[in-house]
Every structure is written in structure tokens, then in C-alpha cells.
Amino acid sequence: MVSAINTIAKLDFSEAQAEAVIAKLKEEWRDIKQWTAKQLQDIGPLIRHLKVEELAEMTMDIFKVLVE
């Protein structure tokens, strides 16, 4: 699934399409608090479609990996 996500994340989505992809990822990967830095890296620019509240639930360690 991850390699498919890498490919999908690079596509040019409309806002509604990107939100649908994120919704499917939430179904597959479950609780956002448990997402890994690798998963966030894999979704690439789709990360901007996560809600502020969802981003706030993630640990600082994950964000540190993303900016390294």
C-alpha cells in the first residue's frame, strides 16, 4: 500500500479528490495519533488536507523527522 501511496500522492488532485484520498487513508491507517513519520512523508503534499486538530494530535517527534 505504501508504494501506491507514494505514486498517488504525486498526482494533481482537486480539493475534493484529495480529501477523499485522505479519508481512505484514515480508514486504512486508522488513528492519526498512530501514524508514523514515514506515512506522512509518503502522503507528501496531501498532508495539507489534514485538519489542524488532526495535526495537533501528532507527536513532536514525527514533525522533527519531517523537517530533517
The first five atom37 places (N, CA, C, CB, O) and aatype in JSON, in Angstrom:
{
  "aatype": [12, 19, 15, 0, 9, 2, 16, 9, 0, 11, 10, 3, 13, 15, 6, 0, 5, 0, 6, 0, 19, 9, 0, 11, 10, 11, 6, 6, 17, 1, 3, 9, 11, 5, 17, 16, 0, 11, 5, 10, 5, 3, 9, 7, 14, 10, 9, 1, 8, 10, 11, 19, 6, 6, 10, 0, 6, 12, 16, 12, 3, 9, 13, 11, 19, 10, 19, 6],
  "atom_mask": [
    [1, 1, 1, 1, 1],
    [1, 1, 1, 1, 1],
    [1, 1, 1, 1, 1],
    [1, 1, 1, 1, 1],
    [1, 1, 1, 1, 1],
    [1, 1, 1, 1, 1],
    [1, 1, 1, 1, 1],
    [1, 1, 1, 1, 1],
    [1, 1, 1, 1, 1],
    [1, 1, 1, 1, 1],
    [1, 1, 1, 1, 1],
    [1, 1, 1, 1, 1],
    [1, 1, 1, 1, 1],
    [1, 1, 1, 1, 1],
    [1, 1, 1, 1, 1],
    [1, 1, 1, 1, 1],
    [1, 1, 1, 1, 1],
    [1, 1, 1, 1, 1],
    [1, 1, 1, 1, 1],
    [1, 1, 1, 1, 1],
    [1, 1, 1, 1, 1],
    [1, 1, 1, 1, 1],
    [1, 1, 1, 1, 1],
    [1, 1, 1, 1, 1],
    [1, 1, 1, 1, 1],
    [1, 1, 1, 1, 1],
    [1, 1, 1, 1, 1],
    [1, 1, 1, 1, 1],
    [1, 1, 1, 1, 1],
    [1, 1, 1, 1, 1],
    [1, 1, 1, 1, 1],
    [1, 1, 1, 1, 1],
    [1, 1, 1, 1, 1],
    [1, 1, 1, 1, 1],
    [1, 1, 1, 1, 1],
    [1, 1, 1, 1, 1],
    [1, 1, 1, 1, 1],
    [1, 1, 1, 1, 1],
    [1, 1, 1, 1, 1],
    [1, 1, 1, 1, 1],
    [1, 1, 1, 1, 1],
    [1, 1, 1, 1, 1],
    [1, 1, 1, 1, 1],
    [1, 1, 1, 0, 1],
    [1, 1, 1, 1, 1],
    [1, 1, 1, 1, 1],
    [1, 1, 1, 1, 1],
    [1, 1, 1, 1, 1],
    [1, 1, 1, 1, 1],
    [1, 1, 1, 1, 1],
    [1, 1, 1, 1, 1],
    [1, 1, 1, 1, 1],
    [1, 1, 1, 1, 1],
    [1, 1, 1, 1, 1],
    [1, 1, 1, 1, 1],
    [1, 1, 1, 1, 1],
    [1, 1, 1, 1, 1],
    [1, 1, 1, 1, 1],
    [1, 1, 1, 1, 1],
    [1, 1, 1, 1, 1],
    [1, 1, 1, 1, 1],
    [1, 1, 1, 1, 1],
    [1, 1, 1, 1, 1],
    [1, 1, 1, 1, 1],
    [1, 1, 1, 1, 1],
    [1, 1, 1, 1, 1],
    [1, 1, 1, 1, 1],
    [1, 1, 1, 1, 1]
  ],
  "atom_positions": [
    [[0.82, -1.2, 0.0], [0.0, 0.0, 0.0], [0.86, 1.25, 0.0], [-0.93, 0.0, 1.2], [0.51, 2.23, -0.66]],
    [[1.98, 1.25, 0.72], [2.79, 2.45, 0.84], [3.35, 2.88, -0.52], [3.93, 2.23, 1.82], [3.3, 4.07, -0.84]],
    [[3.86, 1.97, -1.31], [4.4, 2.38, -2.61], [3.31, 2.96, -3.49], [5.07, 1.19, -3.31], [3.56, 3.87, -4.27]],
    [[2.09, 2.44, -3.37], [0.97, 3.0, -4.11], [0.67, 4.42, -3.62], [-0.27, 2.11, -3.97], [0.36, 5.3, -4.42]],
    [[0.76, 4.63, -2.33], [0.5, 5.96, -1.78], [1.54, 6.95, -2.3], [0.52, 5.92, -0.23], [1.18, 8.09, -2.62]],
    [[2.8, 6.55, -2.38], [3.83, 7.43, -2.93], [3.45, 7.89, -4.33], [5.19, 6.73, -2.96], [3.58, 9.07, -4.66]],
    [[2.98, 6.99, -5.15], [2.59, 7.31, -6.51], [1.35, 8.19, -6.54], [2.34, 6.05, -7.31], [1.3, 9.19, -7.25]],
    [[0.35, 7.81, -5.76], [-0.9, 8.56, -5.72], [-0.68, 9.98, -5.21], [-1.93, 7.84, -4.84], [-1.26, 10.93, -5.75]],
    [[0.14, 10.13, -4.19], [0.35, 11.45, -3.58], [0.96, 12.45, -4.54], [1.25, 11.32, -2.36], [0.81, 13.65, -4.36]],
    [[1.63, 11.97, -5.56], [2.27, 12.87, -6.53], [1.32, 13.37, -7.61], [3.43, 12.16, -7.18], [1.68, 14.26, -8.38]],
    [[0.12, 12.81, -7.66], [-0.84, 13.22, -8.67], [-1.46, 14.57, -8.32], [-1.93, 12.16, -8.82], [-1.46, 14.98, -7.16]],
    [[-1.97, 15.24, -9.33], [-2.59, 16.54, -9.13], [-4.09, 16.34, -8.87], [-2.36, 17.47, -10.36], [-4.85, 16.06, -9.79]],
    [[-4.49, 16.5, -7.63], [-5.87, 16.29, -7.22], [-6.61, 17.6, -7.04], [-5.93, 15.48, -5.95], [-6.01, 18.62, -6.67]],
    [[-7.9, 17.56, -7.29], [-8.74, 18.68, -6.88], [-8.86, 18.61, -5.36], [-10.17, 18.64, -7.59], [-8.46, 17.62, -4.75]],
    [[-9.39, 19.64, -4.77], [-9.57, 19.66, -3.31], [-10.43, 18.49, -2.86], [-10.2, 21.0, -2.86], [-10.09, 17.79, -1.9]],
    [[-11.54, 18.27, -3.54], [-12.46, 17.19, -3.15], [-11.8, 15.82, -3.32], [-13.75, 17.26, -3.99], [-11.99, 14.94, -2.49]],
    [[-11.04, 15.64, -4.38], [-10.37, 14.36, -4.6], [-9.33, 14.1, -3.52], [-9.7, 14.34, -5.99], [-9.24, 12.99, -2.99]],
    [[-8.55, 15.12, -3.19], [-7.51, 14.97, -2.16], [-8.15, 14.63, -0.82], [-6.67, 16.26, -2.04], [-7.63, 13.79, -0.08]],
    [[-9.25, 15.26, -0.51], [-9.93, 14.97, 0.76], [-10.45, 13.54, 0.77], [-11.09, 15.96, 0.99], [-10.45, 12.89, 1.81]],
    [[-10.9, 13.04, -0.39], [-11.36, 11.66, -0.47], [-10.21, 10.68, -0.27], [-12.04, 11.4, -1.83], [-10.37, 9.65, 0.39]],
    [[-9.04, 10.99, -0.83], [-7.86, 10.14, -0.64], [-7.47, 10.1, 0.83], [-6.66, 10.64, -1.5], [-7.2, 9.03, 1.38]],
    [[-7.44, 11.25, 1.47], [-7.11, 11.32, 2.9], [-8.12, 10.53, 3.71], [-7.07, 12.79, 3.38], [-7.74, 9.83, 4.65]],
    [[-9.39, 10.62, 3.38], [-10.42, 9.86, 4.09], [-10.16, 8.37, 3.98], [-11.83, 10.2, 3.54], [-10.31, 7.64, 4.96]],
    [[-9.78, 7.89, 2.81], [-9.47, 6.47, 2.62], [-8.23, 6.07, 3.43], [-9.26, 6.16, 1.13], [-8.18, 4.97, 3.99]],
    [[-7.24, 6.95, 3.48], [-6.05, 6.65, 4.28], [-6.4, 6.53, 5.75], [-4.98, 7.73, 4.07], [-5.87, 5.68, 6.46]],
    [[-7.29, 7.39, 6.21], [-7.72, 7.33, 7.61], [-8.42, 6.0, 7.89], [-8.67, 8.51, 7.94], [-8.25, 5.41, 8.96]],
    [[-9.2, 5.52, 6.93], [-9.85, 4.21, 7.1], [-8.81, 3.1, 7.19], [-10.83, 3.94, 5.93], [-8.92, 2.19, 8.02]],
    [[-7.8, 3.17, 6.33], [-6.79, 2.12, 6.25], [-5.8, 2.19, 7.41], [-6.03, 2.22, 4.93], [-5.5, 1.17, 8.04]],
    [[-5.3, 3.38, 7.7], [-4.26, 3.55, 8.7], [-4.79, 3.83, 10.1], [-3.35, 4.66, 8.28], [-4.03, 3.84, 11.06]],
    [[-6.06, 4.04, 10.22], [-6.75, 4.25, 11.5], [-6.34, 5.56, 12.19], [-6.48, 3.09, 12.42], [-6.2, 6.6, 11.55]],
    [[-6.16, 5.47, 13.49], [-5.95, 6.63, 14.35], [-4.74, 7.45, 13.92], [-5.78, 6.18, 15.8], [-3.62, 6.95, 13.87]],
    [[-4.97, 8.71, 13.62], [-3.9, 9.59, 13.16], [-2.79, 9.72, 14.19], [-4.46, 10.97, 12.82], [-1.63, 9.93, 13.83]],
    [[-3.11, 9.61, 15.47], [-2.09, 9.67, 16.51], [-1.04, 8.58, 16.33], [-2.73, 9.56, 17.89], [0.09, 8.72, 16.8]],
    [[-1.41, 7.51, 15.66], [-0.51, 6.38, 15.47], [0.23, 6.41, 14.14], [-1.28, 5.1, 15.59], [1.05, 5.53, 13.87]],
    [[-0.06, 7.39, 13.3], [0.63, 7.47, 12.01], [2.11, 7.73, 12.26], [0.02, 8.58, 11.11], [2.49, 8.41, 13.21]],
    [[2.93, 7.19, 11.4], [4.38, 7.36, 11.53], [4.87, 8.51, 10.65], [5.11, 6.05, 11.16], [4.15, 8.99, 9.77]],
    [[6.09, 8.92, 10.91], [6.7, 9.95, 10.06], [6.79, 9.45, 8.62], [8.11, 10.34, 10.6], [6.6, 10.22, 7.68]],
    [[7.08, 8.17, 8.45], [7.17, 7.59, 7.1], [5.83, 7.71, 6.37], [7.6, 6.11, 7.18], [5.8, 8.04, 5.19]],
    [[4.74, 7.44, 7.06], [3.43, 7.56, 6.43], [3.18, 9.01, 6.0], [2.33, 7.09, 7.38], [2.67, 9.25, 4.91]],
    [[3.54, 9.96, 6.85], [3.35, 11.36, 6.49], [4.25, 11.76, 5.33], [3.63, 12.26, 7.7], [3.83, 12.53, 4.46]],
    [[5.46, 11.25, 5.3], [6.34, 11.51, 4.17], [5.73, 10.93, 2.89], [7.74, 10.93, 4.42], [5.8, 11.54, 1.83]],
    [[5.15, 9.75, 3.01], [4.58, 9.09, 1.85], [3.4, 9.85, 1.25], [4.15, 7.7, 2.23], [3.2, 9.83, 0.03]],
    [[2.61, 10.53, 2.09], [1.47, 11.25, 1.53], [1.87, 12.6, 0.95], [0.41, 11.43, 2.59], [1.07, 13.26, 0.29]],
    [[3.11, 13.01, 1.22], [3.65, 14.22, 0.6], [2.73, 15.43, 0.73], [0.0, 0.0, 0.0], [2.3, 15.77, 1.83]],
    [[2.43, 16.08, -0.4], [1.64, 17.3, -0.35], [0.2, 17.1, 0.12], [1.63, 17.93, -1.7], [-0.49, 18.07, 0.43]],
    [[-0.25, 15.86, 0.16], [-1.61, 15.62, 0.65], [-1.73, 15.94, 2.14], [-2.01, 14.18, 0.39], [-2.84, 16.03, 2.66]],
    [[-0.6, 16.1, 2.82], [-0.64, 16.4, 4.26], [-1.41, 17.7, 4.52], [0.8, 16.52, 4.82], [-1.98, 17.87, 5.6]],
    [[-1.44, 18.58, 3.56], [-2.14, 19.85, 3.77], [-3.65, 19.68, 3.87], [-1.83, 20.81, 2.63], [-4.36, 20.61, 4.23]],
    [[-4.14, 18.5, 3.56], [-5.57, 18.23, 3.65], [-5.97, 17.6, 4.99], [-5.98, 17.31, 2.52], [-7.14, 17.27, 5.19]],
    [[-5.01, 17.45, 5.89], [-5.34, 17.03, 7.25], [-5.86, 18.23, 8.02], [-4.11, 16.39, 7.96], [-5.43, 19.36, 7.79]],
    [[-6.77, 17.99, 8.92], [-7.33, 19.08, 9.73], [-6.31, 19.5, 10.78], [-8.66, 18.64, 10.4], [-5.47, 18.71, 11.21]],
    [[-6.39, 20.74, 11.19], [-5.49, 21.28, 12.2], [-5.57, 20.44, 13.47], [-5.85, 22.75, 12.51], [-4.54, 20.17, 14.1]],
    [[-6.76, 20.03, 13.84], [-6.94, 19.23, 15.05], [-6.2, 17.89, 14.93], [-8.43, 18.99, 15.32], [-5.64, 17.39, 15.9]],
    [[-6.2, 17.33, 13.72], [-5.52, 16.06, 13.5], [-4.01, 16.23, 13.59], [-5.9, 15.48, 12.14], [-3.32, 15.4, 14.18]],
    [[-3.5, 17.29, 13.02], [-2.07, 17.56, 13.1], [-1.65, 17.8, 14.54], [-1.69, 18.78, 12.24], [-0.56, 17.38, 14.96]],
    [[-2.5, 18.45, 15.3], [-2.19, 18.74, 16.7], [-2.1, 17.46, 17.54], [-3.25, 19.67, 17.3], [-1.43, 17.46, 18.58]],
    [[-2.74, 16.39, 17.11], [-2.69, 15.12, 17.84], [-1.38, 14.37, 17.65], [-3.84, 14.24, 17.41], [-1.06, 13.47, 18.42]],
    [[-0.63, 14.73, 16.65], [0.61, 14.02, 16.35], [1.73, 14.48, 17.27], [1.02, 14.24, 14.88], [1.71, 15.59, 17.8]],
    [[2.69, 13.6, 17.46], [3.79, 13.93, 18.36], [4.81, 14.86, 17.69], [4.48, 12.65, 18.84], [4.92, 14.9, 16.47]],
    [[5.52, 15.57, 18.51], [6.57, 16.45, 18.01], [7.68, 15.65, 17.34], [7.14, 17.31, 19.15], [8.31, 16.14, 16.4]],
    [[7.93, 14.45, 17.81], [8.96, 13.61, 17.2], [8.68, 13.36, 15.73], [9.07, 12.29, 17.94], [9.6, 13.34, 14.91]],
    [[7.41, 13.16, 15.38], [7.07, 12.94, 13.98], [7.39, 14.18, 13.17], [5.58, 12.57, 13.82], [7.95, 14.08, 12.08]],
    [[7.05, 15.35, 13.67], [7.33, 16.58, 12.94], [8.83, 16.84, 12.8], [6.68, 17.75, 13.64], [9.28, 17.36, 11.78]],
    [[9.6, 16.47, 13.81], [11.05, 16.64, 13.73], [11.63, 15.81, 12.59], [11.71, 16.25, 15.06], [12.51, 16.27, 11.87]],
    [[11.13, 14.6, 12.44], [11.6, 13.74, 11.34], [11.23, 14.36, 9.98], [11.0, 12.3, 11.46], [12.01, 14.29, 9.03]],
    [[10.07, 14.94, 9.91], [9.62, 15.51, 8.63], [10.46, 16.69, 8.18], [8.18, 15.94, 8.74], [10.63, 16.91, 6.98]],
    [[10.99, 17.46, 9.12], [11.75, 18.65, 8.74], [13.25, 18.38, 8.62], [11.53, 19.74, 9.74], [14.0, 19.26, 8.19]],
    [[13.68, 17.18, 8.98], [15.11, 16.86, 8.89], [15.51, 16.64, 7.45], [15.44, 15.63, 9.72], [16.67, 16.35, 7.17]]
  ]
}
